[in-house]
Amino acid sequence: MELKKLKESLKRDLLSLGYDLYDVSFSKKDNTLQILVDKTMDLKEVESLSKKLSKIMDMYDEDMEEYILDVSSVGIERPIRDREELKNAIGSYIFVKTKDNKIYAHLKAFDGTVLKLEAKEKNIKKNITLNYDEIKLVRYAVEF
């Protein structure tokens, strides 16, 4: 099955189980099908979900060669991959890397083009405005 179609099918299957699909990838190097779920899970929950997905994959993998199924949570500091995910991150604490800077800040607003951030430097709040095109990397961050 084509990866794009598999991703669409798994998205529906995971939603029916109460999970959101983050990504699906296949590594030809080690024949691993990785399914990343957008939910914090403990080891027992990952194990349970892996068993359920293994049964679901039996319906889809007839034309696939043997593979290793790797099911995991995407993690707290997951990448923010596109504009839509960035809009959904408004109010969150994030890490932004540009050509010249590395910034930890709260995302206050994003209109699809411009990010408005609130950072702290030596306990002083600082407002920062960035264009989306300046970003090299953006991900969620843990605030201490």
DATA-V209614 format. One record per residue. RES is the residue in three letters. OMEGA is omega in whole degrees, 0 to 359 (* if undefined). D_LAST is the distance of its C-alpha to the last C-alpha in Angstrom with 1 decimal. Layout:
[[RES;OMEGA;D_LAST] [RES;OMEGA;D_LAST]]
//
This chain:
[[MET;177;43.7] [GLU;184;42.1] [LEU;180;38.3] [LYS;179;38.0] [LYS;178;40.2] [LEU;180;38.4] [LYS;179;35.0] [GLU;180;36.6] [SER;180;38.2] [LEU;178;35.1] [LYS;178;33.1] [ARG;181;35.7] [ASP;180;35.9] [LEU;177;32.2] [LEU;180;32.1] [SER;178;35.0] [LEU;179;32.9] [GLY;181;29.9] [TYR;174;27.8] [ASP;177;26.9] [LEU;176;27.9] [TYR;181;25.5] [ASP;173;27.9] [VAL;177;31.0] [SER;178;32.1] [PHE;178;34.9] [SER;178;35.1] [LYS;182;38.7] [LYS;181;37.9] [ASP;179;37.2] [ASN;180;38.4] [THR;172;35.0] [LEU;181;34.3] [GLN;177;30.6] [ILE;180;29.5] [LEU;183;25.9] [VAL;181;24.9] [ASP;178;22.2] [LYS;175;21.1] [THR;183;18.9] [MET;172;21.6] [ASP;185;22.3] [LEU;180;25.0] [LYS;180;27.8] [GLU;177;27.1] [VAL;179;27.1] [GLU;180;30.3] [SER;180;31.9] [LEU;178;31.0] [SER;179;32.3] [LYS;179;35.6] [LYS;180;36.0] [LEU;177;35.3] [SER;178;37.7] [LYS;178;40.4] [ILE;181;39.7] [MET;177;39.8] [ASP;179;43.2] [MET;187;44.5] [TYR;193;43.1] [ASP;181;43.5] [GLU;183;47.3] [ASP;179;47.7] [MET;174;44.7] [GLU;180;45.2] [GLU;181;43.5] [TYR;174;39.7] [ILE;178;36.7] [LEU;180;34.5] [ASP;180;30.8] [VAL;179;28.7] [SER;176;25.0] [SER;183;21.9] [VAL;176;20.5] [GLY;184;16.9] [ILE;183;13.5] [GLU;183;13.3] [ARG;178;17.0] [PRO;171;18.9] [ILE;195;20.0] [ARG;184;23.7] [ASP;183;25.6] [ARG;180;26.0] [GLU;178;26.3] [GLU;178;23.0] [LEU;176;21.4] [LYS;179;23.1] [ASN;182;21.7] [ALA;179;18.1] [ILE;183;18.6] [GLY;182;15.9] [SER;174;13.3] [TYR;186;10.4] [ILE;172;12.2] [PHE;180;13.0] [VAL;176;16.5] [LYS;174;18.8] [THR;179;22.1] [LYS;187;25.0] [ASP;188;23.7] [ASN;169;20.0] [LYS;188;16.6] [ILE;168;14.4] [TYR;185;10.9] [ALA;172;11.7] [HIS;176;12.6] [LEU;183;16.0] [LYS;181;18.3] [ALA;174;21.6] [PHE;183;23.6] [ASP;183;27.4] [GLY;180;28.1] [THR;186;28.4] [VAL;175;26.0] [LEU;173;22.2] [LYS;185;20.8] [LEU;172;17.2] [GLU;181;15.3] [ALA;175;13.0] [LYS;172;12.0] [GLU;181;13.7] [LYS;179;13.7] [ASN;176;12.8] [ILE;179;15.6] [LYS;183;15.5] [LYS;177;17.4] [ASN;182;19.2] [ILE;176;20.0] [THR;179;22.8] [LEU;170;23.4] [ASN;181;26.3] [TYR;183;25.7] [ASP;179;28.1] [GLU;188;26.0] [ILE;174;23.3] [LYS;181;23.6] [LEU;172;20.6] [VAL;180;18.1] [ARG;173;15.8] [TYR;180;13.1] [ALA;177;9.6] [VAL;181;6.5] [GLU;179;3.8] [PHE;*;0.0]]
//
